[in-house]
Amino acid sequence: MALTLALGPLGRRLGTNEDTAAVSASGTDALFSTYDLHSLTTGDFIYVHSTRWAYNGFWYVQVISTRTFKIREYATSDFQEYIGSGAAPYIVSEGPVIWNCVHLPIVFKLKSDKWPTNSVDTARTVSSFSSSNGYTQMTLSGDIKASGSADALEQVEISGTASLDGVYRILTWNSDINIVIDLTYASTNVFTGGTVQYYYGNYHARIRIYGGLPATHYWAGYKPYELLTEIRQVPDANGLVVVNVNEFLKQKINIIGNNLLLDTLPNNTDAFTYFKIAYAESYDDANQYGTNDLNVTEYVGAYTESDDYAAVNAKLPFKNRNSGFLTDYVFSISGSNTDVPSKMFLTGFTRPVLFVGKYFDVSFILGISATRAMRRKVYSANGTLLGSFLDVFTNMDEGVFRYPIEQSAFLESYLTIEMTTVTGSTTIGEVLTIGVDDTCSSQDFYVTWLNHLGGYDYWNFKAETEYRTNIIESKTQEKNIFPTWPKSYGEDADSMTQQTKRKSKDAIVLNSQYLDEDQMDGLSLMVESPLVQQVNSIYDRRTIILGNSSLNKKVDNQKLLMLTVEAEYTDENPSQSL
């Protein structure tokens, strides 16, 4: 009995079949009843989406019978309270997902069985009490310590009396059932109906947070696990310690980065980190009286490590079903070691575009340690299959991978990609269609940006680009004409005011070619990115900062869409100053 992990940051991937249960009361609990056999087992998770808010969300299932079950947050929490009757449609989850968004809360819940409610040590009644040097000596109905013995300077709590309730320090420990406490003795004290229980003074949880890569990971030597911080926290009124670790994990991710020469590629270890916690309980301990009667020490229990989880440089939008879990973006769910079909690549475009001659890649999360392949099929404009390629990813363990793509020798008009097993026999997840643009233009401006999923999107602005210079600071001062008077004011004088400082940055106005609606939606996401770069090659990138009101959408003839973006380079133009 100690501090336990009640809930870790695990997402749930939902199945495709939906059932419906009728909700009724079972005492104060909500009881879910199905017409047919529900096939659930205790420990399953379901997602409920009913007309009653309290019942909705992901829940741990406790089976009552073959046609009834109850729900609760985790295995040891209270059952969901009955709010009202009605139909409750639900979907059964098919697997846990360890991949979290680092820019949203990542929460652990720990449960204490010692504070504020002590469910470890038995509460004892007072068999008799007497005076010991003016303090209360009591004989108890049994040992107040389930493990070991209580000592002087430790504490007990009296409950259930009319006026004596409170926490008291043990002054003398005579035996496991006979102690003296710092309660002033009075013969009129009444302990009838009350209990005495051991009290864990200064109780708190100690939580160590680790980030990096597990020792067994392929790139563990590149980014090994390290202790990020240790925090101490007192349980709440329900005995829960709720810890959010996402801000601590950010130091293990290159949040604003785009290293196309990273040594670990195609596994982009800059974009994610694994993490875990180790937790222990701590409270005041004593060993009788010591020097100056001050022998209270801090007891720290053995640390218990959690499982490994992962966090990605991502943030899902508001009002999504999975909250902060990247459930729909993980190829091959980690932990099950099976290929569970997943959903999407890490792109904001419904149909990305590969611009011929420009660097282009697509990111995805591989949640299993295995060799996988990408099936790439190339097509002509009329949909004729021109060729098929199988690009194998050597096993580099789990991670966020970047998959570079170029136009093939078939000069395709579009292509599709899909994750497969190494032989190409089984498709894993969605098939993504990518357009190919090989049209020429008099000028172009090619950019990439970090999208909210932790991948990178690309676009080539082919309409006219406007170049400007923005003056960001200018200072002048009047010249002192006294030292060289009268020449400083005469016919040969050149100025009464001089420039002392001038700072400027180059700026651009990017104008897109005509766009379809999907392209406009995807390209519009660029203004939400903290990292936008001009890309000339994998060796040559230059960051630009978009203005706060930099995006303008235009409609031509109510059909064709265009987009204009204002941006400024980050570096200043060279200039002398005083």
C-alpha positions as CSV (number, residue, x, y, z in Angstrom):
1,M,0.0,0.0,0.0
2,A,1.5,3.3,-1.1
3,L,1.4,5.9,-3.8
4,T,0.1,4.4,-7.0
5,L,-0.3,5.6,-10.6
6,A,-4.1,5.8,-11.2
7,L,-4.0,7.2,-14.7
8,G,-1.3,7.9,-17.3
9,P,-1.4,10.0,-20.5
10,L,-2.8,7.3,-22.8
11,G,-5.1,8.1,-25.7
12,R,-7.6,5.6,-27.1
13,R,-8.1,4.7,-30.7
14,L,-11.8,4.0,-31.4
15,G,-13.3,1.1,-33.3
16,T,-15.8,1.5,-36.0
17,N,-18.8,-0.2,-34.4
18,E,-21.2,1.7,-32.3
19,D,-23.7,0.3,-29.7
20,T,-26.3,1.9,-27.5
21,A,-27.0,1.4,-23.8
22,A,-29.9,2.5,-21.7
23,V,-28.9,4.4,-18.5
24,S,-30.7,3.7,-15.2
25,A,-29.9,4.1,-11.5
26,S,-28.1,1.5,-9.5
27,G,-28.1,3.1,-6.1
28,T,-26.3,6.3,-6.7
29,D,-24.3,4.9,-9.7
30,A,-25.2,5.0,-13.4
31,L,-25.9,1.6,-14.8
32,F,-25.6,1.0,-18.5
33,S,-27.8,-1.8,-19.9
34,T,-27.7,-3.2,-23.5
35,Y,-30.4,-5.2,-25.3
36,D,-27.9,-7.7,-26.7
37,L,-24.8,-9.2,-25.1
38,H,-22.3,-6.3,-24.9
39,S,-19.1,-8.4,-25.2
40,L,-17.2,-6.0,-23.0
41,T,-14.7,-7.1,-20.3
42,T,-13.6,-5.2,-17.2
43,G,-10.7,-2.9,-18.2
44,D,-12.0,-2.0,-21.7
45,F,-12.4,1.6,-22.5
46,I,-15.3,3.1,-24.3
47,Y,-16.3,6.5,-25.7
48,V,-19.8,7.7,-24.7
49,H,-21.5,10.4,-26.7
50,S,-25.0,10.9,-25.2
51,T,-27.3,13.8,-24.6
52,R,-26.1,13.9,-21.0
53,W,-22.8,15.8,-20.6
54,A,-21.8,14.0,-17.4
55,Y,-21.7,10.6,-19.2
56,N,-19.8,11.7,-22.2
57,G,-16.1,11.0,-22.9
58,F,-13.7,8.1,-22.5
59,W,-14.4,5.7,-19.6
60,Y,-13.0,2.6,-18.0
61,V,-15.6,-0.2,-18.0
62,Q,-16.5,-2.3,-15.0
63,V,-18.7,-5.3,-16.2
64,I,-21.6,-6.1,-14.0
65,S,-23.2,-8.7,-16.1
66,T,-23.3,-9.8,-19.8
67,R,-25.8,-7.1,-20.5
68,T,-24.9,-4.4,-17.9
69,F,-21.8,-2.4,-17.0
70,K,-20.7,0.7,-15.1
71,I,-18.2,3.4,-16.0
72,R,-15.5,5.2,-14.1
73,E,-12.4,7.3,-14.9
74,Y,-9.8,4.6,-13.9
75,A,-9.8,1.2,-12.2
76,T,-9.9,2.4,-8.6
77,S,-12.0,5.6,-9.0
78,D,-15.6,5.9,-8.0
79,F,-18.3,4.9,-10.5
80,Q,-20.0,7.6,-12.5
81,E,-22.9,9.1,-10.6
82,Y,-26.4,8.6,-11.9
83,I,-27.6,11.9,-13.4
84,G,-30.6,10.8,-15.4
85,S,-32.0,8.2,-17.7
86,G,-31.7,8.0,-21.5
87,A,-29.9,6.4,-24.4
88,A,-26.1,6.4,-24.3
89,P,-24.4,5.5,-27.7
90,Y,-20.9,4.3,-27.2
91,I,-17.9,3.1,-29.2
92,V,-15.3,0.6,-27.9
93,S,-11.6,1.5,-28.1
94,E,-9.2,-0.8,-29.8
95,G,-5.9,0.2,-28.5
96,P,-3.9,2.6,-26.3
97,V,-1.8,5.4,-27.9
98,I,1.2,6.8,-26.0
99,W,1.7,9.8,-28.4
100,N,0.7,13.2,-26.9
101,C,0.7,16.8,-28.0
102,V,3.5,18.6,-26.1
103,H,1.6,22.0,-26.4
104,L,-1.4,20.6,-24.6
105,P,-1.6,19.3,-21.0
106,I,0.0,15.9,-20.4
107,V,-1.4,14.6,-17.2
108,F,-0.5,11.9,-14.7
109,K,-2.8,11.1,-11.8
110,L,-1.4,9.5,-8.6
111,K,-3.5,8.1,-5.8
112,S,-2.5,8.1,-2.1
113,D,-3.9,5.7,0.4
114,K,-2.4,7.6,3.4
115,W,-3.4,11.2,3.0
116,P,-5.7,13.0,3.6
117,T,-7.6,9.7,4.2
118,N,-5.5,7.0,5.9
119,S,-6.8,3.7,4.6
120,V,-3.7,1.8,5.6
121,D,-3.6,2.0,9.4
122,T,-6.7,0.9,11.4
123,A,-8.4,3.7,13.4
124,R,-8.5,2.6,17.1
125,T,-10.8,3.4,20.0
126,V,-9.6,4.6,23.3
127,S,-9.8,1.9,25.9
128,S,-8.7,4.1,28.8
129,F,-6.8,7.4,29.4
130,S,-4.9,9.0,32.3
131,S,-2.6,11.9,33.1
132,S,1.1,11.7,32.4
133,N,2.8,14.9,33.6
134,G,-0.3,16.9,32.7
135,Y,-0.6,15.3,29.2
136,T,-3.0,12.5,28.0
137,Q,-1.8,9.0,28.2
138,M,-4.1,6.6,26.4
139,T,-4.4,2.9,25.9
140,L,-5.8,2.0,22.5
141,S,-7.8,-0.9,21.2
142,G,-5.0,-2.0,19.0
143,D,-1.8,-1.1,17.2
144,I,-2.2,2.2,15.3
145,K,0.6,1.4,12.8
146,A,0.0,-1.3,10.2
147,S,3.7,-1.7,9.5
148,G,6.4,-1.1,12.1
149,S,5.9,0.9,15.3
150,A,5.0,4.5,15.9
151,D,7.7,6.6,17.6
152,A,7.8,9.8,19.8
153,L,7.5,13.0,17.7
154,E,5.3,11.3,15.2
155,Q,1.6,12.2,15.0
156,V,-1.9,10.8,15.5
157,E,-5.3,12.2,14.5
158,I,-8.4,12.1,16.8
159,S,-11.7,12.0,14.9
160,G,-15.4,11.6,15.8
161,T,-15.4,13.3,19.3
162,A,-17.4,16.3,20.2
163,S,-14.5,18.7,20.9
164,L,-11.1,16.9,20.8
165,D,-10.7,16.3,17.1
166,G,-7.4,17.3,15.7
167,V,-3.8,16.2,15.0
168,Y,-1.5,15.6,18.0
169,R,2.1,14.8,18.5
170,I,3.3,11.6,20.3
171,L,5.3,12.7,23.3
172,T,6.1,9.2,24.6
173,W,5.7,5.8,22.9
174,N,5.3,3.1,25.6
175,S,4.1,0.3,23.4
176,D,2.1,-0.3,20.2
177,I,-1.1,0.4,22.1
178,N,0.0,2.8,24.8
179,I,1.1,6.4,24.0
180,V,1.3,9.9,25.5
181,I,0.2,12.7,23.3
182,D,0.4,16.5,23.6
183,L,-3.3,16.9,24.6
184,T,-3.6,18.5,28.0
185,Y,-5.2,16.0,30.3
186,A,-8.7,16.7,31.7
187,S,-10.8,14.1,33.4
188,T,-13.8,15.5,31.7
189,N,-12.4,14.7,28.2
190,V,-14.7,12.4,26.3
191,F,-13.4,10.0,23.7
192,T,-16.6,7.9,23.4
193,G,-17.5,7.5,19.8
194,G,-14.1,8.8,18.6
195,T,-11.1,7.1,17.1
196,V,-7.3,7.6,17.1
197,Q,-5.4,6.9,13.9
198,Y,-1.8,7.3,12.8
199,Y,-1.3,10.6,10.9
200,Y,1.3,11.1,8.2
201,G,2.6,14.5,8.9
202,N,3.9,16.7,6.0
203,Y,2.8,14.0,3.5
204,H,3.5,14.8,-0.1
205,A,4.4,13.0,-3.4
206,R,7.7,13.4,-5.0
207,I,7.6,13.2,-8.8
208,R,10.7,13.0,-11.0
209,I,10.1,13.8,-14.7
210,Y,12.4,12.3,-17.3
211,G,12.7,13.2,-21.0
212,G,14.7,11.9,-23.9
213,L,14.8,8.4,-25.5
214,P,14.7,5.0,-23.7
215,A,18.0,3.1,-23.5
216,T,16.6,0.5,-26.0
217,H,15.8,3.1,-28.7
218,Y,17.9,3.1,-31.8
219,W,18.9,6.8,-31.2
220,A,19.2,6.6,-27.4
221,G,22.8,7.7,-27.6
222,Y,21.8,10.8,-29.5
223,K,19.2,12.0,-27.0
224,P,19.3,9.8,-23.8
225,Y,16.9,10.0,-21.0
226,E,17.7,12.6,-18.4
227,L,16.1,14.0,-15.3
228,L,14.4,17.2,-16.2
229,T,13.0,18.2,-12.7
230,E,11.6,16.9,-9.5
231,I,8.4,18.4,-8.0
232,R,6.7,17.9,-4.7
233,Q,3.0,18.0,-4.4
234,V,0.4,17.4,-1.6
235,P,-2.6,15.3,-2.6
236,D,-6.0,17.0,-2.9
237,A,-9.0,16.2,-0.8
238,N,-9.6,13.0,-2.7
239,G,-6.1,11.8,-2.3
240,L,-5.1,12.6,-5.9
241,V,-1.9,14.1,-7.1
242,V,-2.5,15.6,-10.6
243,V,0.6,16.5,-12.4
244,N,0.9,18.2,-15.8
245,V,4.4,17.6,-17.4
246,N,4.1,19.1,-20.9
247,E,6.0,22.4,-20.1
248,F,9.0,20.4,-18.7
249,L,9.1,18.2,-21.9
250,K,9.5,21.1,-24.3
251,Q,13.2,21.4,-23.5
252,K,13.7,18.0,-25.1
253,I,12.1,19.1,-28.4
254,N,13.4,21.6,-30.9
255,I,10.2,23.6,-30.9
256,I,11.1,26.2,-33.5
257,G,13.4,24.2,-35.8
258,N,13.7,22.6,-39.2
259,N,17.0,20.8,-39.5
260,L,17.1,19.1,-42.9
261,L,20.6,17.8,-42.2
262,L,19.8,16.2,-38.8
263,D,22.0,13.1,-38.3
264,T,19.0,11.0,-37.2
265,L,16.9,11.5,-40.3
266,P,14.6,10.2,-41.6
267,N,13.7,9.8,-37.9
268,N,13.3,13.4,-36.9
269,T,14.3,13.2,-33.2
270,D,14.1,17.0,-32.9
271,A,10.3,16.7,-33.2
272,F,9.5,14.4,-30.3
273,T,10.6,13.0,-27.0
274,Y,9.8,10.1,-24.9
275,F,9.1,10.7,-21.2
276,K,8.3,8.9,-18.0
277,I,7.9,9.8,-14.3
278,A,9.2,8.1,-11.2
279,Y,7.2,8.7,-8.0
280,A,7.6,8.2,-4.3
281,E,5.8,9.2,-1.1
282,S,7.4,11.3,1.6
283,Y,6.3,12.2,5.2
284,D,7.7,13.0,8.6
285,D,9.4,10.2,10.4
286,A,11.1,10.0,13.8
287,N,13.2,7.7,16.0
288,Q,12.4,8.8,19.5
289,Y,14.2,11.8,20.9
290,G,17.5,13.0,19.7
291,T,19.8,15.9,20.3
292,N,17.8,18.9,21.6
293,D,14.6,16.8,21.2
294,L,14.7,17.5,17.4
295,N,14.9,14.1,15.7
296,V,12.1,14.3,13.1
297,T,13.4,13.3,9.7
298,E,11.9,13.0,6.2
299,Y,11.0,9.5,5.1
300,V,11.2,9.0,1.3
301,G,9.9,5.7,-0.1
302,A,11.3,3.8,-3.0
303,Y,10.7,5.4,-6.4
304,T,8.4,3.6,-8.8
305,E,8.8,4.3,-12.6
306,S,5.9,4.6,-15.0
307,D,5.8,3.2,-18.5
308,D,7.3,5.2,-21.4
309,Y,5.1,7.7,-23.2
310,A,5.9,10.1,-26.1
311,A,5.2,13.8,-26.8
312,V,5.3,15.4,-30.3
313,N,5.8,19.1,-31.3
314,A,2.1,19.4,-32.0
315,K,-1.2,20.9,-30.9
316,L,-4.6,19.6,-32.0
317,P,-7.4,22.1,-32.6
318,F,-10.1,22.9,-30.0
319,K,-13.2,20.6,-29.8
320,N,-11.6,17.5,-31.2
321,R,-12.6,14.1,-29.8
322,N,-9.1,13.0,-28.8
323,S,-8.2,16.2,-26.9
324,G,-4.4,16.2,-26.8
325,F,-3.7,12.6,-28.0
326,L,-2.4,12.1,-31.5
327,T,-4.6,9.0,-31.8
328,D,-5.5,9.5,-35.5
329,Y,-1.9,10.1,-36.6
330,V,0.0,7.1,-35.4
331,F,1.0,4.3,-37.9
332,S,1.1,1.0,-36.0
333,I,-0.1,1.5,-32.5
334,S,2.9,1.2,-30.1
335,G,2.5,-1.5,-27.4
336,S,0.2,-3.8,-29.3
337,N,2.9,-4.7,-31.8
338,T,0.3,-5.0,-34.5
339,D,-0.5,-2.9,-37.6
340,V,-3.6,-1.1,-36.6
341,P,-4.9,1.1,-39.5
342,S,-4.3,4.8,-38.8
343,K,-5.6,8.0,-40.3
344,M,-3.5,10.8,-41.5
345,F,-0.1,12.1,-42.4
346,L,1.1,15.3,-40.5
347,T,0.0,17.8,-43.1
348,G,-2.5,20.6,-43.1
349,F,-3.4,20.0,-46.8
350,T,-6.0,17.6,-48.0
351,R,-4.0,17.2,-51.1
352,P,-0.4,18.6,-50.8
353,V,1.5,19.7,-53.9
354,L,5.0,18.7,-54.9
355,F,6.7,21.5,-56.9
356,V,9.2,20.0,-59.3
357,G,12.8,20.9,-58.5
358,K,11.9,21.9,-55.0
359,Y,12.6,20.0,-51.8
360,F,9.4,18.4,-50.5
361,D,8.7,15.9,-47.7
362,V,5.8,14.4,-45.7
363,S,6.0,13.7,-42.0
364,F,4.3,10.8,-40.1
365,I,4.4,9.2,-36.7
366,L,5.7,5.6,-36.7
367,G,4.5,4.1,-33.4
368,I,6.2,0.7,-33.6
369,S,9.8,-0.6,-33.8
370,A,9.8,-2.3,-37.1
371,T,11.0,-2.0,-40.7
372,R,8.3,-0.4,-42.8
373,A,7.9,0.8,-46.3
374,M,6.1,3.5,-48.2
375,R,4.3,2.5,-51.4
376,R,4.5,5.3,-53.9
377,K,2.3,5.1,-57.1
378,V,2.6,7.7,-59.9
379,Y,-0.1,8.6,-62.3
380,S,-0.7,10.5,-65.5
381,A,-3.1,13.4,-65.6
382,N,-5.9,11.1,-66.9
383,G,-5.4,8.6,-64.0
384,T,-3.3,6.0,-65.7
385,L,-0.9,4.2,-63.4
386,L,2.6,4.9,-64.7
387,G,4.7,3.1,-62.1
388,S,5.0,1.9,-58.5
389,F,7.8,2.2,-56.0
390,L,8.4,0.7,-52.6
391,D,10.7,2.9,-50.4
392,V,11.8,1.0,-47.4
393,F,12.5,2.6,-44.0
394,T,15.1,0.7,-42.1
395,N,14.1,0.1,-38.5
396,M,15.1,3.1,-36.5
397,D,12.5,2.5,-33.8
398,E,9.5,4.7,-33.1
399,G,9.5,8.4,-34.0
400,V,8.4,11.2,-36.2
401,F,9.7,10.4,-39.7
402,R,10.3,12.7,-42.7
403,Y,9.8,11.2,-46.1
404,P,11.3,13.2,-49.0
405,I,9.7,12.9,-52.4
406,E,10.8,14.0,-55.9
407,Q,9.1,13.6,-59.3
408,S,10.1,10.3,-60.8
409,A,11.4,9.6,-64.3
410,F,7.8,8.9,-65.3
411,L,7.1,12.7,-65.0
412,E,3.8,12.0,-63.2
413,S,1.0,14.6,-62.8
414,Y,0.1,13.3,-59.3
415,L,1.1,10.4,-57.0
416,T,-0.2,8.5,-54.0
417,I,1.7,7.3,-50.9
418,E,0.6,4.7,-48.3
419,M,2.4,3.1,-45.4
420,T,2.8,-0.7,-45.9
421,T,4.6,-3.7,-44.4
422,V,8.1,-4.1,-45.7
423,T,7.0,-6.4,-48.5
424,G,4.3,-4.0,-49.6
425,S,1.6,-6.6,-49.1
426,T,-0.5,-4.8,-46.4
427,T,-1.5,-1.2,-46.4
428,I,-1.4,0.6,-43.0
429,G,-3.6,3.7,-42.8
430,E,-4.7,6.3,-45.3
431,V,-3.7,6.8,-48.9
432,L,-2.5,10.3,-49.4
433,T,-2.8,11.9,-52.9
434,I,-0.1,14.5,-53.7
435,G,-0.4,16.8,-56.7
436,V,2.7,17.5,-58.9
437,D,3.2,21.0,-60.3
438,D,5.8,21.3,-63.0
439,T,4.7,24.5,-64.6
440,C,7.2,27.3,-65.2
441,S,6.9,30.9,-63.9
442,S,9.0,34.0,-64.4
443,Q,9.6,34.1,-60.6
444,D,8.8,32.0,-57.6
445,F,9.2,32.1,-53.9
446,Y,9.3,28.7,-52.2
447,V,8.4,28.5,-48.5
448,T,7.9,25.8,-45.8
449,W,6.2,26.1,-42.4
450,L,5.9,24.1,-39.3
451,N,2.2,23.0,-39.0
452,H,0.2,22.4,-35.9
453,L,0.7,18.6,-36.2
454,G,4.5,18.8,-36.0
455,G,5.1,18.2,-39.7
456,Y,6.1,20.6,-42.5
457,D,4.0,22.0,-45.3
458,Y,5.3,23.6,-48.5
459,W,4.1,26.1,-51.2
460,N,5.6,27.8,-54.1
461,F,4.3,31.4,-54.7
462,K,4.4,31.9,-58.4
463,A,2.7,35.3,-58.8
464,E,4.7,38.5,-58.7
465,T,6.6,39.0,-55.4
466,E,7.0,42.5,-54.1
467,Y,10.3,43.4,-52.4
468,R,10.4,46.2,-49.8
469,T,12.7,47.6,-47.1
470,N,11.1,48.4,-43.8
471,I,12.8,51.0,-41.5
472,I,12.4,49.6,-38.0
473,E,14.4,52.3,-36.1
474,S,15.8,55.7,-37.0
475,K,17.4,58.3,-34.7
476,T,18.8,61.7,-35.4
477,Q,20.4,64.5,-33.4
478,E,21.2,68.2,-33.9
479,K,24.8,68.9,-34.5
480,N,26.7,71.1,-32.0
481,I,27.7,74.1,-34.1
482,F,29.8,75.8,-31.4
483,P,33.1,74.0,-31.7
484,T,33.6,74.9,-35.4
485,W,31.8,78.2,-35.4
486,P,31.4,80.1,-37.7
487,K,32.2,77.5,-40.4
488,S,29.6,75.2,-39.0
489,Y,26.9,77.8,-39.9
490,G,28.6,79.5,-42.9
491,E,28.6,78.9,-46.6
492,D,30.7,75.6,-46.3
493,A,28.4,74.0,-43.6
494,D,26.7,70.8,-44.7
495,S,24.1,69.9,-42.0
496,M,22.4,71.0,-38.9
497,T,21.1,67.5,-38.1
498,Q,22.9,64.1,-38.4
499,Q,21.6,60.5,-38.5
500,T,22.9,58.5,-35.5
501,K,21.2,55.2,-36.0
502,R,19.2,53.5,-38.8
503,K,18.0,49.9,-38.7
504,S,16.1,48.2,-41.6
505,K,15.0,44.8,-42.6
506,D,14.0,43.5,-46.0
507,A,10.4,42.6,-46.5
508,I,8.3,40.8,-49.1
509,V,4.7,40.6,-50.2
510,L,4.0,37.1,-51.5
511,N,1.1,36.7,-54.0
512,S,-0.1,33.2,-54.8
513,Q,-1.2,31.8,-58.1
514,Y,-4.9,30.9,-58.4
515,L,-5.9,28.3,-55.8
516,D,-8.7,25.8,-55.4
517,E,-10.6,25.8,-52.1
518,D,-8.6,23.0,-50.5
519,Q,-5.3,24.7,-51.4
520,M,-6.6,27.9,-49.9
521,D,-7.5,26.2,-46.7
522,G,-4.2,24.5,-46.3
523,L,-2.1,27.5,-47.3
524,S,-4.1,29.7,-44.9
525,L,-2.7,27.7,-42.0
526,M,0.8,29.2,-42.7
527,V,-0.1,32.3,-40.8
528,E,-0.7,30.2,-37.6
529,S,2.9,28.8,-37.7
530,P,5.7,30.1,-35.5
531,L,8.2,29.0,-38.1
532,V,8.1,30.0,-41.8
533,Q,11.1,29.7,-44.0
534,Q,12.2,30.5,-47.5
535,V,13.7,27.3,-48.9
536,N,16.3,27.3,-51.6
537,S,17.8,23.9,-50.8
538,I,18.3,21.6,-47.9
539,Y,21.4,23.6,-47.2
540,D,19.9,27.0,-47.7
541,R,16.9,28.2,-45.7
542,R,16.0,31.7,-44.4
543,T,13.4,32.4,-41.8
544,I,10.7,35.0,-42.4
545,I,8.3,36.5,-39.9
546,L,4.7,37.0,-41.0
547,G,3.0,40.2,-40.1
548,N,0.2,40.1,-37.5
549,S,-2.4,40.9,-40.2
550,S,-0.5,39.5,-43.1
551,L,-2.9,37.3,-44.9
552,N,-5.4,38.5,-47.4
553,K,-7.8,36.3,-49.4
554,K,-9.0,37.4,-52.8
555,V,-11.8,36.1,-55.0
556,D,-11.6,36.6,-58.8
557,N,-14.9,36.1,-60.6
558,Q,-16.4,34.3,-57.6
559,K,-14.5,31.2,-58.5
560,L,-10.7,31.5,-58.4
561,L,-9.0,32.2,-55.1
562,M,-5.7,34.0,-54.5
563,L,-3.8,34.7,-51.3
564,T,-1.4,37.5,-50.4
565,V,1.0,37.3,-47.5
566,E,3.2,40.0,-46.0
567,A,6.5,38.9,-44.3
568,E,9.8,40.3,-43.1
569,Y,13.2,38.7,-42.9
570,T,14.7,38.3,-39.4
571,D,18.1,39.7,-40.1
572,E,18.9,43.4,-40.2
573,N,20.5,45.1,-43.2
574,P,24.1,46.3,-42.4
575,S,24.3,50.0,-41.4
576,Q,26.7,52.2,-39.4
577,S,25.6,54.0,-36.3
578,L,27.0,56.3,-33.7
